[in-house]
Amino acid sequence: MPALSGPATRFQVDPRLILLAGSLIALVALGMRHSFGLFLGPVTGSLPAVDRETFGFAIALQNLMWGIAQPFAGMIADRFGSARVIFAGGLLYAGGLLCASAASTSLGLVLGLGVLVGIGLSATSYAVVLGAVGRRFPPERRSSALGVASLGGSLGIFLSVPVTLSLIDAFSWPLALVSLALVAATICALAPVLSGRSVEPGADQSLRSALSEALSHRGFVLLVLGFFVCGFQLAFIGTHLPAYLLDRHLPAWVGGAALATIGATNIAGTFICGLLGDHLSKKKILVILYLARAAAVALFVLFPPSDISTLVFAAVMGFTWLGTVPLTTGIVAQIFGARYLATLVGIVFLMHQTGSFLGAWLGGLVFERTGSYDIMWWSVVASGVVAALVHLPIDERPLAAKDRVFGNALSNA
């Protein structure tokens, strides 16, 4: 497909190459973070100053820093291009893993795994990468392209779990983190492919107008609320599921197998959801996904977990895991266009990561206070139902060009 016209670059990179590079960056950045829950047992077992609450707080802070920094990373990418943002993010990501590997106290772990990796993720994940991809594909193919880019993260989730388990078993958790840092550094090599700021033809709108337009749109607000729930659910499950299974007297391999199963079925789920988003109502697919999550969690906690039931649960959760990403991003692009897609998606993911912060941290806090994860599991069920309901009133229709021009004129008045 020829590149879309736009004023930002000396040359145009083939959109397919951008899609490939974006998928690989998502594979590395998002795949590795999915395996961090595997470090909970080894780290808390070897560092007396670190318990589950502390480790959970480090992951929670990572999600919060990821969210807080992501709108700013998106704005910089929309203004100056994605390559520099992604390159800097790769350096921070690798540096954070090295810092965590050398940690002997909770401060070092929180600084490395929480702050540095969190900021690095903001520059190497959804807002910046999907923004770069979304701007280079027309609306009728955008959802499937975003699905393919998100697919890289799904494949990374699948691959990272066995690789990380092997590294921890063969060496130690500090050396495993060093190895992951070397992998994270490959993001810097891929970053130049996503250079440029090519935009949609005729998308002459100020950032101020775009922000005002989105924040006053009821559908955008509801989408943000729904994605808050998504972050809450996934961060809790991804961080605490292996420990929960150990508490229920299942062997350690089941936790790793569950995370790997989530990654495997996530590949199919992300691709199918992105493809369906080009042909069906994205909000209705999201309603189905959130209800499916709620039902799967309710059944999982109502009955004693076994090897088989855990893997079935993981398969259902995996199919709905990142399928929300191309659909949610696609709705934003469908309503508001692709000019400030990275910025607007960054705002959406800010709330997603606020939910992730609460899911990871409250999971550890509730366990330390009550000795059980029951309150958290039922909170996941209830929030899933709420998320399904808030998507129903969203108006997916694109904003009329005349409305955007009028809004731009008002913002410049």
MITIKE-521295 format. One line per 8 residues: number of its first residue (from 1); for each residue x negated, y, z of C-alpha. Coordinates in pm, 1 decimal, decimal comma. Layout:
BEGIN
NUM	X/Y/Z | ...
This chain:
BEGIN
1	0,0/0,0/0,0 | -139,2/347,0/-80,8 | -209,3/568,5/215,0 | 42,4/835,3/303,3 | -56,5/1184,6/206,7 | -170,5/1417,6/477,6 | -414,0/1692,1/557,4 | -661,0/1534,3/786,4
9	-929,6/1323,5/628,3 | -1194,4/1332,1/357,3 | -1102,6/983,5/250,9 | -815,6/745,4/312,2 | -871,5/405,5/469,7 | -656,0/124,4/336,0 | -362,6/83,0/578,7 | -420,1/-292,5/582,2
17	-772,6/-239,4/713,3 | -639,2/-3,6/980,4 | -382,9/-267,7/1073,9 | -654,4/-534,2/1103,1 | -885,3/-315,4/1312,8 | -598,0/-204,2/1534,4 | -494,4/-565,7/1589,2 | -849,1/-664,3/1688,1
25	-878,7/-372,5/1930,8 | -546,3/-472,0/2088,9 | -668,2/-832,7/2102,8 | -971,7/-734,7/2308,7 | -826,8/-459,9/2528,7 | -487,8/-610,8/2608,2 | -600,2/-971,9/2602,9 | -866,3/-929,3/2869,6
33	-643,4/-739,3/3110,7 | -395,7/-1028,2/3104,1 | -659,6/-1252,5/3261,3 | -739,4/-1025,2/3557,1 | -493,4/-1213,8/3779,1 | -724,0/-1516,1/3752,2 | -984,0/-1324,1/3954,5 | -751,7/-1277,2/4254,8
41	-844,1/-1607,3/4421,1 | -1222,4/-1598,6/4358,8 | -1257,2/-1231,4/4454,6 | -1050,5/-1249,3/4774,9 | -1227,9/-1571,4/4865,7 | -1577,5/-1425,4/4839,1 | -1527,3/-1063,9/4951,2 | -1402,8/-1045,0/5313,9
49	-1297,0/-682,4/5272,0 | -1062,5/-765,8/4984,6 | -724,8/-934,0/5043,9 | -428,8/-982,0/4811,3 | -289,1/-640,2/4890,2 | -621,6/-472,9/4805,8 | -664,4/-667,5/4483,6 | -303,3/-597,4/4392,7
57	-364,3/-227,1/4458,9 | -666,6/-228,3/4225,5 | -455,8/-375,6/3944,5 | -171,9/-140,1/4032,5 | -404,6/160,6/4016,7 | -536,2/36,2/3683,3 | -181,4/38,6/3547,9 | -112,3/381,8/3694,5
65	-433,4/535,8/3555,7 | -355,8/371,8/3222,0 | -16,0/539,0/3224,7 | -124,9/882,5/3348,6 | -407,8/913,0/3096,4 | -215,2/769,1/2801,3 | -10,7/1078,0/2700,6 | -330,7/1284,4/2698,7
73	-511,5/1018,1/2497,1 | -219,8/1022,9/2253,7 | -226,4/1403,3/2223,2 | -601,1/1404,6/2154,8 | -559,6/1127,4/1896,7 | -274,9/1314,2/1723,9 | -485,8/1630,2/1714,9 | -836,4/1500,3/1637,1
81	-785,2/1142,6/1519,3 | -795,6/805,7/1693,3 | -1156,1/695,2/1636,4 | -1326,1/911,8/1899,0 | -1060,3/836,6/2155,9 | -1090,3/460,9/2103,9 | -1472,6/472,4/2109,9 | -1473,9/655,3/2444,2
89	-1211,8/415,1/2577,6 | -1425,2/114,9/2486,0 | -1719,4/259,0/2679,3 | -1504,9/324,4/2987,8 | -1348,4/-22,3/2969,4 | -1686,2/-197,3/2956,3 | -1828,7/28,2/3227,9 | -1536,0/-45,6/3458,2
97	-1584,7/-420,6/3425,3 | -1956,4/-385,2/3500,8 | -1875,2/-173,3/3807,2 | -1627,2/-434,1/3933,4 | -1879,0/-714,6/3876,9 | -2126,0/-543,4/4111,3 | -1866,4/-461,7/4377,7 | -1928,3/-577,3/4733,9
105	-1653,2/-366,0/4889,2 | -1295,6/-278,1/4805,9 | -1406,0/68,9/4687,2 | -1623,5/-69,6/4408,8 | -1348,8/-304,9/4295,1 | -1084,2/-31,8/4294,4 | -1311,6/216,2/4113,4 | -1417,4/-30,7/3843,9
113	-1114,5/-250,0/3787,0 | -865,7/20,7/3879,4 | -982,4/366,6/3768,7 | -1235,4/309,3/3487,1 | -1064,2/13,5/3320,9 | -728,7/190,3/3355,0 | -849,2/503,5/3174,3 | -1024,8/286,9/2916,1
121	-700,5/103,8/2846,1 | -518,4/432,9/2785,9 | -749,9/504,0/2493,4 | -766,0/152,6/2345,4 | -409,4/25,9/2367,4 | -55,7/96,8/2256,4 | -20,8/474,2/2225,2 | -340,5/538,6/2031,9
129	-359,3/215,4/1831,8 | 9,4/193,4/1742,4 | 14,9/564,6/1670,8 | -264,4/520,5/1416,1 | -89,9/222,6/1257,1 | 260,4/371,1/1262,1 | 155,6/685,9/1078,3 | 25,0/484,4/783,8
137	335,4/276,4/706,6 | 674,0/392,7/574,8 | 984,3/363,8/797,2 | 1117,2/53,2/620,0 | 797,2/-139,5/701,3 | 690,7/33,5/1019,9 | 849,9/-201,9/1275,2 | 690,7/-511,9/1121,5
145	352,4/-332,9/1098,7 | 377,6/-236,1/1464,8 | 468,1/-596,8/1538,9 | 154,2/-721,2/1364,5 | -60,8/-468,3/1552,8 | 100,2/-574,0/1881,9 | 42,2/-933,7/1775,6 | -327,1/-877,4/1833,2
153	-256,3/-817,9/2199,5 | -45,4/-1133,3/2212,2 | -320,8/-1341,7/2054,2 | -567,8/-1187,8/2297,0 | -352,1/-1291,1/2590,4 | -350,2/-1648,1/2462,0 | -726,0/-1661,4/2406,4 | -838,4/-1470,6/2714,7
161	-699,6/-1709,2/2975,3 | -894,7/-2026,5/2881,2 | -1204,9/-1821,2/2804,1 | -1193,8/-1640,0/3138,2 | -1123,4/-1960,8/3330,4 | -1421,3/-2124,7/3160,9 | -1647,5/-1831,1/3245,3 | -1543,5/-1829,9/3611,6
169	-1587,7/-2206,6/3642,8 | -1920,4/-2217,4/3457,8 | -2082,3/-1916,9/3622,8 | -1912,4/-1698,6/3885,3 | -1653,5/-1423,4/3889,3 | -1918,0/-1142,4/3875,1 | -2088,8/-1294,3/3570,3 | -1750,6/-1357,6/3412,8
177	-1675,8/-984,6/3441,5 | -2014,1/-899,6/3287,7 | -1933,0/-1127,3/2993,9 | -1597,2/-957,1/2946,9 | -1771,4/-618,5/2953,8 | -1985,5/-724,6/2657,1 | -1671,1/-825,3/2470,8 | -1508,8/-489,3/2553,7
185	-1804,3/-310,5/2394,0 | -1699,5/-447,4/2052,3 | -1409,6/-197,9/2062,1 | -1662,7/78,3/1996,4 | -1771,9/-90,9/1673,6 | -1414,1/-112,6/1546,6 | -1317,2/243,2/1639,4 | -1444,0/422,3/1321,7
193	-1196,9/231,2/1103,9 | -910,2/414,3/1274,6 | -1050,5/757,8/1197,2 | -835,7/1028,0/1043,2 | -508,6/1200,9/1124,6 | -301,0/1119,4/819,3 | 65,5/1202,2/879,3 | 404,4/1178,4/712,5
201	472,3/1416,2/426,2 | 657,5/1726,6/537,3 | 618,9/1655,8/910,4 | 540,4/2019,5/991,6 | 631,6/2041,7/1357,9 | 456,5/2182,3/1662,4 | 363,9/1965,2/1957,6 | 568,7/2189,0/2186,0
209	874,8/2142,2/1968,3 | 823,0/1764,4/1951,3 | 798,1/1734,9/2329,8 | 1103,1/1955,5/2386,1 | 1297,4/1758,4/2129,3 | 1215,1/1421,0/2283,2 | 1260,3/1513,8/2648,7 | 1603,5/1663,0/2577,7
217	1716,5/1354,8/2383,1 | 1924,1/1116,6/2597,1 | 1809,3/813,7/2402,0 | 1443,0/891,5/2470,7 | 1510,1/927,7/2843,6 | 1697,9/596,1/2852,8 | 1421,7/427,0/2655,8 | 1168,8/553,6/2909,8
225	1377,0/414,5/3197,6 | 1402,0/75,6/3030,0 | 1029,6/59,8/2968,5 | 964,9/142,4/3335,3 | 1141,6/-183,3/3416,5 | 936,9/-369,7/3155,3 | 613,3/-260,5/3320,8 | 739,7/-348,5/3668,3
233	833,5/-700,9/3560,8 | 524,1/-787,9/3360,0 | 268,9/-649,6/3605,0 | 418,9/-840,5/3897,0 | 436,1/-1169,6/3707,6 | 96,8/-1134,7/3538,7 | -80,4/-1045,3/3863,9 | 92,3/-1267,9/4117,5
241	227,2/-1574,8/3933,0 | -94,8/-1782,7/3972,5 | -105,5/-1711,2/4348,5 | 269,7/-1782,4/4384,1 | 223,7/-2122,8/4223,0 | -65,4/-2204,5/4456,6 | 156,7/-2110,1/4751,2 | 414,8/-2357,7/4620,5
249	146,8/-2629,9/4628,8 | 98,7/-2660,2/4254,3 | -257,5/-2721,2/4126,3 | -464,7/-2423,8/4014,8 | -456,4/-2529,4/3650,8 | -82,1/-2467,8/3636,4 | -130,6/-2093,9/3693,7 | -384,2/-2072,8/3414,1
257	-167,1/-2288,1/3188,3 | 133,1/-2065,1/3261,1 | -57,5/-1750,5/3161,2 | -187,9/-1925,9/2849,4 | 165,3/-2037,8/2761,1 | 287,0/-1680,8/2798,6 | 15,0/-1576,3/2556,8 | 98,1/-1850,7/2305,5
265	473,4/-1789,9/2290,0 | 411,2/-1417,0/2302,7 | 247,7/-1443,2/1959,6 | 569,0/-1572,8/1804,8 | 790,1/-1341,5/2009,3 | 602,8/-1024,3/1918,0 | 591,8/-1106,2/1548,0 | 957,7/-1209,7/1528,6
273	1079,2/-906,7/1725,4 | 878,5/-672,3/1504,0 | 1016,8/-838,1/1191,4 | 1375,2/-830,3/1318,8 | 1333,5/-462,8/1406,5 | 1308,3/-380,0/1034,0 | 1653,6/-531,6/971,4 | 1859,9/-520,1/1292,7
281	1939,2/-272,5/1568,2 | 1626,2/-246,2/1780,8 | 1814,4/-147,6/2094,8 | 2042,1/-454,3/2072,7 | 1739,5/-683,3/2043,9 | 1594,0/-513,8/2352,6 | 1918,2/-574,9/2544,5 | 1892,0/-946,4/2464,0
289	1525,5/-959,6/2567,9 | 1585,1/-800,5/2909,0 | 1883,7/-1022,9/2983,5 | 1681,7/-1330,0/2883,5 | 1404,2/-1229,4/3125,4 | 1650,0/-1181,9/3410,0 | 1811,3/-1522,2/3348,6 | 1474,6/-1700,6/3320,9
297	1344,6/-1554,9/3648,7 | 1669,7/-1631,4/3833,9 | 1658,8/-1996,7/3730,1 | 1286,8/-2020,9/3807,8 | 1321,2/-1905,2/4169,4 | 1645,5/-2088,7/4242,1 | 1482,3/-2430,0/4198,8 | 1151,4/-2566,7/4332,8
305	885,2/-2511,9/4063,6 | 717,8/-2807,2/3896,4 | 454,3/-2831,8/3626,6 | 717,2/-2865,1/3355,2 | 960,6/-2602,1/3485,0 | 676,9/-2352,4/3525,3 | 560,8/-2399,7/3166,9 | 917,9/-2370,2/3037,1
313	960,6/-2048,9/3236,9 | 629,3/-1918,1/3101,9 | 736,5/-1999,0/2745,6 | 1059,6/-1799,9/2780,4 | 883,0/-1508,2/2946,8 | 610,7/-1514,0/2683,2 | 859,7/-1489,7/2399,1 | 999,5/-1170,5/2553,8
321	664,6/-1038,9/2685,5 | 533,6/-794,5/2424,7 | 831,8/-820,4/2193,0 | 954,7/-501,4/2357,8 | 654,0/-304,8/2228,5 | 716,9/-286,1/1850,4 | 1088,5/-238,3/1917,8 | 1043,6/44,7/2167,5
329	772,0/211,9/1959,9 | 984,3/159,4/1650,3 | 1282,4/337,3/1806,5 | 1063,8/636,0/1895,8 | 929,6/655,5/1538,9 | 1275,3/598,3/1391,4 | 1432,2/885,8/1585,2 | 1148,2/1138,6/1594,9
337	920,0/1044,6/1305,6 | 551,7/952,2/1314,0 | 380,3/1292,8/1337,9 | 345,9/1286,2/1716,7 | 402,8/914,4/1761,3 | 91,4/859,4/1976,1 | 191,6/1143,5/2208,2 | 553,4/1032,8/2248,5
345	461,1/666,1/2287,3 | 204,5/776,3/2545,9 | 484,4/936,4/2749,3 | 696,2/623,5/2719,9 | 402,0/411,8/2836,2 | 335,7/646,6/3123,9 | 662,9/528,6/3275,4 | 587,0/170,5/3173,9
353	262,2/187,6/3367,7 | 427,6/358,5/3663,4 | 649,8/52,3/3679,1 | 340,8/-167,0/3639,5 | 176,9/8,7/3933,0 | 474,5/-67,5/4154,4 | 507,2/-425,5/4030,1 | 143,5/-519,1/4095,9
361	105,8/-327,6/4422,8 | 443,7/-406,3/4578,5 | 391,2/-772,2/4494,4 | 85,6/-784,4/4718,9 | 237,6/-553,7/4979,9 | 559,6/-752,6/5010,6 | 366,2/-1079,1/5036,9 | 135,2/-948,0/5308,6
369	433,0/-814,1/5506,2 | 676,3/-1104,2/5461,9 | 459,4/-1400,2/5359,3 | 679,0/-1451,1/5052,9 | 740,6/-1315,2/4703,6 | 1118,1/-1371,1/4719,6 | 1212,4/-1001,5/4742,5 | 1000,8/-924,7/4438,5
377	1142,3/-1205,6/4226,7 | 1500,1/-1092,6/4285,2 | 1400,2/-733,4/4220,5 | 1276,3/-849,2/3879,4 | 1614,1/-1011,6/3810,8 | 1816,4/-705,7/3912,2 | 1595,4/-462,5/3722,1 | 1624,4/-674,5/3406,7
385	2001,8/-639,0/3410,1 | 1971,8/-263,0/3465,9 | 1726,8/-230,9/3176,0 | 1965,8/-412,7/2942,9 | 2250,0/-177,2/3037,4 | 2055,4/147,1/2990,6 | 1964,2/54,8/2632,4 | 2326,0/23,4/2518,2
393	2403,0/399,7/2488,6 | 2084,1/483,6/2294,2 | 2151,2/654,7/1960,6 | 1895,2/514,4/1715,3 | 1978,9/748,4/1428,3 | 1690,3/964,7/1301,0 | 1708,6/1330,3/1388,6 | 1812,9/1535,2/1086,7
401	1536,0/1738,6/924,4 | 1740,1/2056,8/966,7 | 1766,6/1995,1/1341,1 | 1390,5/1950,6/1365,6 | 1321,9/2268,6/1171,4 | 1569,1/2457,8/1390,0 | 1408,7/2320,5/1706,7 | 1063,9/2414,0/1578,2
409	1182,8/2768,7/1509,2 | 1320,7/2797,6/1861,3 | 993,7/2676,2/2016,1 | 800,5/2938,5/1819,4 | 1042,4/3220,8/1902,0
